[in-house]
Amino acid sequence: MKIYDSSYITASFENADICPVFRRQFHSEKEIAGASLEISALGVYEAMINGKRVGEFVLAPGWTSYDKRLQVQTYDVTGLIRGDNDLRVTVGRGWFRSPMPGFTDSDDKHRRYAQPCGLIAVLTLKYADGSEDIIRTDESWECGESAVRFSEIYDGETYDACFETEKWLPAQLLDWSHEILIPQEGEEIREVERVAAKRVFVTPKGETVVDFGQEVTGYVEFSVNASAGDAVRFDHAEVLDSDGNFYNANYRSAKAVAEYICRDGEQTWHPRLTFFGFRYIRLLDFPGDPRTEQFTAVVICSDMEQTGTVSCGDPMLNRLFSNIFWGQRCNFVDVPTDCPQRDERLGWTGDAQVFVKAASYNYDVEKFFRKWLRDLAADQRPDGEVGQVIPDMLPEMPGSAAWGDAAVICPWQIYQTYGSTAVLHDQFESMKAWVDFIRSVTTTPGLWTDHFHYGDWLGLDAPSGSYKGSSREELIATAFYAYSTGLVIKTGKILGRDVTEYENLYGEITAAFHKAYPEYLTQTEHVIAVRLGLAEDPQKTADALAEMIVRDGTQIKTGFVGTPYLLHVLSDYGHADLAWKLLLRKEYPSWLFSVRQGATTIWEHWDGIKEDGTFWSTDMNSFNHYAYGSVIDWVYEKAAGISHREDAAGFTSLVYEPHANPEIGFLKAELRTRNGLVRSSWTCGEEGVRYELETPVPAEVILPSGRRTVEPGKYIFWEN
Ligand code: BGC
């Protein structure tokens, strides 16, 4: 990249909260054959040439482990160049300089917050006569205060439309690493949809609120006719309280306020250097009477192609599917985050691990995860420990089982879904290092003992006052230790490495596990023993799980760790009917309870809003946490029957084993795999169940009447 020879520049004035704008004016006389801009920033930038925005990437350069990796974007800007040119770049704090995480303090947080803003770029002008001009960031650039008076990830943005940059100063050179510069790896974050406001109303408290009818991630664009100096100011919320009032206590310390000072006349604005997670806004200031048509929610997310669809005969289940897709879009903004609204919005490794399979069916996330996994490897600590969040904004916090295992599970799943071993090549050292880390810190060989863990986070069998379910933490930790070691072995074999050491380790872990845990006490313990391959008699364990669930009132008690695998274990061992019962249950706790309560995304807690309309809590109550949406991978694989064996990564062949359910009438699923489009549907009628399969690859068909193998093609099967 040419950018390596450019200098970083920074603002030459004390800019505190005001976002600086950098400017370079130039004249180009000759006929242009092509122009390209390589650019990156310490912060998030918006670049304009002659008043037109460069590219569609919102919040560029995206979010990486900035100390080690900073993405560079390359834009073709040929169409924007004229004779006299004005190149301007406004730089906001973004993830680079915002005080993140908001819920905790640390030296590292202060270090990041105090970092300088920076810009680095090179513009190459190629002329028709074959000559070239190269314009690099250096002291010839100018800088000034921009109309963005404040911008930050949690608190929002303030823009003064009356402000004109009058004072321009020479930019200053900034000494910053060039080694961190890497070409763009992830998907660009883009504006992907516009959601018109559904209504403007006054709450019982007398506040004016705009409802978009759907929780989204992005920002609100409004149009207004105003006088210079009028203010527009609003904050954001996900839900209303039981009285119908605006409620945002669950954003905790994140202020999430957008503020705009108007100029004279008709004008349209939206924040440009930050984003919010919301369904509602409360108008704190607004000139005139607000009308619905003045407001639009602009949805932003990593620009991933949708690869999966599911629909069925039950409207509530369809709403759940929609909530899962929305939950993914809302939280896949360059990094897989836990939630998009409160003072967190971090790349929690556990959440990503739990959801990666579902994510990889819903959308093409190969690029997205490969980039994030490189950040994970970059941020891995010298002893192989993987932090709780990636980028690691909690470097002082220890890793946890089922969180750090994202280092192993995510690459393996990306390989399984898409079939390319590239991700395994990239990540193998990191995968091994995580397992080596566990081996080096455990106090009991073969088990993972004496370490911090999140356990079965948010398990419903948690003792009162605790967020951790009552499954034994060290059982979970050891099970994941075994599972990750097993995946390292499989990966090593695919890559042709010697994995004898890990095979021995695996034997040691399973033997120790069996000795230490002769019985399982909770739903989650049963689930992971079977799913992670540790139960000595999986059928017996799955049967015991089924009995336990029924004894518990045919309801889930699992948390983050057990929930994603629960329905799989049931249907894999002859309890598909029970799996369906859990999925179709409408009372708390269940997936459909939140749908009944009006959810438009997936909730962090099964009872984020309780039956009586009150909230689960204010301190941990996100209404947009994708983790429990992982259930959709069961819908593709077991309900619709679209799956593959481990040695058919990328769906080079199919295992088609659907589990129909008369209660919902029909189910249709499509999955665009790397080997072609798979279509599956079933309809339950009086004459039995009609299954339709369209497969681009050979398929092993497993139906109640028996097994057969079919070649690529379209098939109809009937079962009574
Ligand atoms: C996050 C989770 C995360 C957890 C760690 C929470 O605050 O929102 O989703 O995995 O902490 O247990």
Boltz pocket constraint, residues with backbone or C-beta under 6 A from the ligand:
constraints:
  - pocket:
      binder: B
      contacts: [[A, 338], [A, 339], [A, 344], [A, 348], [A, 350], [A, 351], [A, 454], [A, 457], [A, 625]]
      max_distance: 6.0
